[in-house]
Amino acid sequence: MTQLAEKKKPLIILTGPTAVGKTAASIGLAKAIGGEIISADSMQVYRHMDIGSAKIMSEEMDGVKHHLIDVLEPEAEFNVAVFQKMAKEAMGDVSDQVTEVKGVKLIAAKVEDVDMEGIYERGNIPIVVGGTGFYIQALLYDIDFEKGEENTEYRRKLEISAKEQGAQALHDRLREVDSKSADAIHANNVKRVIRALEYYHETGMQISEHNETERGKKSPYQFAYFVLNDVRSHLYERIDQRVDLMVEQGLVEEVAALKARGCTREMVSMQGLGYKEILDYLDGKNSLEEAVTILKRDTRHFAKRQLTWFRRERDVNWIQKEEFGYDEEKILQAMLAILKEKEITD
């Protein structure tokens, strides 16, 4: 007699472009189903970076438990591998608590962040919320994006080459051996360019080919993937308003404090939208007006890239806000109906 396959654990993704309104929608959904939120935001993970990251404040959480907020100092390097392991730990999908990933020490901000019991053990459903599609994909499909041994000596040679010859020259080397990766990775993202070259050097295989194979995996979770979206003109208007509000709330002062702390533009944390633009203003490269204009433009471009990413993903449920008359309750009910259909909730 054949045993019935064990039912997969539930997982909900709620994503969308920046400024679309993911935070409010996620709180409503979490309260409706007994969910806990895991932030899939590459900046909200950092302490002291509240305004520029549009970080959710404790009063906005409305009693909903959040994870991966304020758990790293700005000097730490946050990447997809760190996110994947921290998210699994929060879910209770790993056996041991993660305290360090590739030399990155994880700093708990609150007592509840170090619970040995995960979301599943508490009988709740994890809701992954944020706009970093790369992180979401890694967790959802349990992807190993960077298999292969690290070669410190070869990496050091590439780092020296980048400093002496420039980032573009290093990117040109990548294009010679892996054009797909060169198309996907910006020349200024030296760390990822080096990793792709290092992977090719160690394995003889293009990292883009490896990643493509990994993306073909089936998810180990019973999941629902929601993408919240809005008409472009409305979304861009919200982006401009958000940037203006950030400046009013003290974005310049926040970046100045980070600079005084010793944070530089080379750090992963300082490469986020809002931080590098204001750093240029503080360094005298632009006026504040120019910095704000550039920030609005770059954020709009970022939102466009996010949507391009989500359109490539599989099994996505698009939630167009205008189709629901911007009624949050109707949007919530539509998501709940899909969750019931997918047997994630009763």
C-alpha positions in Angstrom: 0.0 0.0 0.0 1.4 3.4 -1.0 1.8 5.9 1.7 0.3 9.3 1.2 3.0 12.0 0.6 3.5 14.3 3.5 1.8 17.6 2.9 4.2 20.5 2.1 4.5 23.3 4.6 2.6 26.5 3.7 4.4 29.6 2.6 2.9 32.9 1.4 4.8 35.5 -0.7 3.5 39.1 -0.9 5.7 41.3 -3.0 5.5 44.1 -5.6 7.3 47.2 -6.7 8.6 49.7 -4.1 5.9 52.1 -2.7 3.0 50.0 -3.9 1.6 49.4 -0.4 2.9 46.0 0.6 3.2 46.9 4.3 -0.5 47.7 4.9 -1.6 44.7 2.8 0.7 42.3 4.6 -0.5 43.4 8.1 -4.2 42.8 7.0 -3.3 39.4 5.6 -1.3 38.3 8.6 -4.0 39.3 11.1 -6.6 37.5 9.0 -4.8 34.1 8.8 -2.6 34.0 11.9 0.6 34.8 10.0 4.1 36.1 10.9 6.0 38.3 8.5 9.5 37.7 7.2 11.0 40.8 5.6 12.6 40.1 2.2 14.0 43.6 2.1 17.8 44.1 1.6 17.8 47.3 3.7 15.3 46.9 6.5 17.5 44.2 7.9 20.0 46.9 9.0 19.8 48.9 12.2 20.1 52.7 12.1 18.7 52.8 8.6 15.0 53.5 9.2 14.0 56.4 7.0 15.8 55.5 3.8 14.6 51.9 3.9 11.0 53.0 4.7 11.3 50.5 7.6 8.0 49.5 9.3 7.8 50.9 12.8 6.7 48.8 15.8 3.4 50.7 16.0 2.6 49.9 12.4 3.1 46.2 13.0 -0.2 46.1 14.9 0.8 43.2 17.0 2.0 41.1 14.1 5.3 39.4 14.7 8.0 40.4 12.2 11.4 38.8 11.4 14.6 40.0 9.8 14.1 43.7 10.8 16.9 45.4 12.6 19.1 42.4 13.0 22.4 43.5 11.4 24.7 46.5 12.0 25.4 48.6 8.8 29.0 47.2 8.7 27.8 43.7 8.0 27.4 42.3 4.5 23.9 41.0 3.7 23.4 38.8 0.7 21.1 36.1 -0.6 22.8 33.3 1.3 22.5 35.1 4.6 18.8 35.9 3.9 18.0 32.4 2.9 19.4 30.9 6.1 18.0 33.6 8.4 14.5 33.2 6.8 14.6 29.4 7.2 15.6 29.8 10.8 12.7 32.1 11.5 10.3 29.6 9.8 11.8 26.8 11.9 12.8 25.0 8.8 16.4 24.3 10.0 17.7 22.2 12.8 20.2 24.7 14.3 20.0 28.4 14.9 22.0 30.4 12.5 24.4 32.9 14.1 27.0 33.3 11.4 26.9 32.9 7.6 30.2 33.2 5.6 31.7 35.3 8.4 28.7 37.5 8.8 27.6 37.6 12.5 23.9 37.9 12.9 22.9 40.3 15.7 19.5 39.9 17.3 17.8 43.1 18.1 15.0 41.8 20.3 14.5 38.8 22.6 11.8 37.4 20.3 14.3 37.3 17.4 16.2 34.5 19.1 13.3 32.2 19.8 14.4 28.6 19.3 10.8 27.9 18.2 10.0 28.8 14.6 6.9 30.1 12.9 5.7 26.6 12.0 6.1 25.3 15.5 3.9 28.1 16.7 1.2 26.9 14.3 1.4 30.1 12.2 2.0 30.7 8.5 5.1 32.6 7.3 4.4 35.5 5.0 7.5 36.7 3.1 7.1 40.4 2.4 9.4 42.6 0.4 10.6 43.6 -3.0 13.9 41.7 -3.4 12.8 39.1 -6.0 16.2 37.4 -5.9 15.9 36.7 -2.2 12.3 35.5 -2.5 13.3 33.1 -5.3 16.1 31.6 -3.3 13.9 30.8 -0.4 10.8 29.7 -2.3 12.7 27.2 -4.5 15.5 26.4 -1.9 18.1 27.5 -4.5 21.8 27.2 -4.1 22.9 30.1 -6.3 26.6 29.9 -5.6 27.7 26.3 -5.3 31.4 25.7 -5.5 34.4 26.4 -3.3 35.7 29.9 -2.6 39.2 30.5 -3.8 40.6 33.3 -1.6 43.8 33.7 -3.6 42.1 34.0 -6.9 39.5 36.4 -5.4 42.2 38.6 -4.1 43.8 38.8 -7.6 40.4 39.8 -9.0 39.9 42.5 -6.3 43.3 43.9 -7.1 42.5 43.9 -10.8 39.3 45.8 -10.2 41.1 48.5 -8.3 44.0 48.8 -10.8 42.1 48.4 -14.0 38.5 49.5 -13.0 35.2 47.7 -12.6 34.4 47.8 -16.3 37.6 45.9 -17.3 36.6 43.2 -14.8 33.1 43.1 -16.2 34.5 42.8 -19.7 36.4 39.7 -18.5 33.1 38.2 -17.3 31.4 38.9 -20.6 34.1 36.8 -22.4 33.3 33.7 -20.3 29.7 34.2 -19.3 27.7 36.7 -21.4 24.4 35.9 -19.6 25.9 36.8 -16.2 27.4 39.9 -17.7 24.0 41.0 -18.9 22.4 40.3 -15.5 25.1 41.9 -13.3 25.9 45.6 -13.4 29.5 46.4 -13.9 29.5 48.4 -10.6 28.5 45.3 -8.6 32.1 44.2 -8.3 31.3 41.6 -5.6 28.9 39.7 -7.9 31.2 40.0 -10.9 34.1 38.6 -8.9 31.9 35.7 -7.6 30.8 34.8 -11.2 34.4 34.8 -12.4 35.5 32.8 -9.4 32.8 30.3 -9.9 33.8 29.8 -13.6 37.5 29.5 -12.5 36.7 26.8 -9.9 34.1 24.7 -11.7 34.6 25.4 -15.4 30.8 26.1 -15.5 29.1 29.4 -16.1 27.3 30.5 -13.0 24.4 31.6 -15.2 24.0 28.0 -16.4 24.1 26.7 -12.8 21.5 29.3 -11.7 19.2 28.4 -14.6 19.3 24.8 -13.6 18.5 25.7 -10.0 15.6 27.9 -11.0 14.0 24.9 -12.6 13.5 23.3 -9.2 10.0 22.7 -7.7 9.3 24.5 -4.5 9.3 22.4 -1.3 6.5 24.5 0.0 2.7 24.7 -0.6 2.8 28.4 -1.6 0.9 31.3 -2.9 2.8 34.1 -4.7 1.1 37.4 -4.7 2.4 40.5 -6.6 0.7 43.7 -5.6 0.7 46.2 -8.5 -0.7 49.6 -9.5 -1.0 51.6 -12.7 2.4 53.2 -13.5 1.4 56.8 -13.1 -0.1 56.2 -9.7 2.9 54.2 -8.6 5.4 56.8 -9.8 3.4 59.5 -7.9 3.6 57.4 -4.7 7.4 57.0 -5.2 7.9 60.8 -5.6 5.7 61.5 -2.5 7.6 58.9 -0.5 11.0 60.4 -1.3 9.8 63.9 -0.4 8.5 62.5 2.9 11.8 60.7 3.6 13.6 64.1 3.3 11.1 65.7 5.6 11.5 63.0 8.1 15.3 63.4 8.3 16.9 61.2 5.6 19.9 63.6 5.2 20.5 63.5 9.0 20.2 59.7 9.0 22.8 59.4 6.3 25.1 62.0 7.9 25.0 60.0 11.2 26.0 56.8 9.3 28.8 58.6 7.6 30.0 60.0 10.9 29.9 56.4 12.2 32.4 55.4 9.5 30.0 53.9 6.9 31.3 54.4 3.4 29.7 53.9 -0.1 31.7 50.7 -0.6 29.6 49.0 2.1 26.7 46.8 1.0 24.4 48.7 3.3 25.3 52.1 1.9 24.6 51.1 -1.7 20.8 51.1 -1.1 18.5 53.6 -2.7 18.5 56.8 -0.7 21.8 56.3 0.9 24.3 56.6 -2.0 22.4 59.6 -3.5 22.4 61.5 -0.2 26.1 60.6 0.3 26.9 62.3 -3.0 25.1 65.4 -1.6 27.0 65.3 1.7 30.3 64.8 -0.2 29.5 67.9 -2.3 29.0 66.1 -5.6 25.4 67.3 -6.0 23.0 69.8 -4.5 20.3 68.4 -2.3 17.7 69.2 -5.0 19.8 67.2 -7.6 20.2 64.3 -5.1 16.5 64.1 -4.5 15.7 64.3 -8.3 18.2 61.5 -8.9 16.7 59.4 -6.1 13.2 59.7 -7.5 14.4 58.8 -11.0 16.5 55.8 -9.7 13.6 54.6 -7.6 11.2 54.6 -10.5 13.8 52.7 -12.6 14.1 50.2 -9.7 10.4 49.7 -9.6 10.4 49.0 -13.3 13.2 46.4 -12.9 11.2 44.7 -10.0 8.2 44.3 -12.2 10.3 42.8 -15.0 11.6 40.3 -12.5 8.2 39.3 -11.1 6.8 38.8 -14.7 9.4 36.1 -15.2 8.4 34.2 -12.1 6.2 31.1 -12.2 2.8 30.6 -10.6 2.3 34.3 -9.7 -1.1 35.8 -8.7 -1.1 39.4 -9.8 -3.2 41.8 -7.7 -3.9 45.0 -9.6 -5.1 47.5 -7.0 -7.1 49.6 -9.5 -9.2 46.6 -10.4 -10.4 46.5 -6.8 -11.1 50.2 -6.7 -8.1 50.5 -4.2 -10.4 48.9 -1.6 -8.0 47.1 0.9 -10.8 44.8 2.2 -11.6 43.6 -1.4 -7.9 43.0 -2.1 -7.7 41.0 1.2 -10.7 38.9 0.3 -9.3 38.1 -3.1 -6.1 36.9 -1.5 -7.9 34.8 1.1 -10.0 33.2 -1.7 -6.8 32.1 -3.5 -5.3 30.8 -0.2 -8.3 28.7 0.3 -8.2 27.4 -3.3 -4.6 26.4 -2.8 -5.5 24.7 0.5 -3.1 26.9 2.4 -5.9 28.0 4.7 -9.3 26.4 5.5 
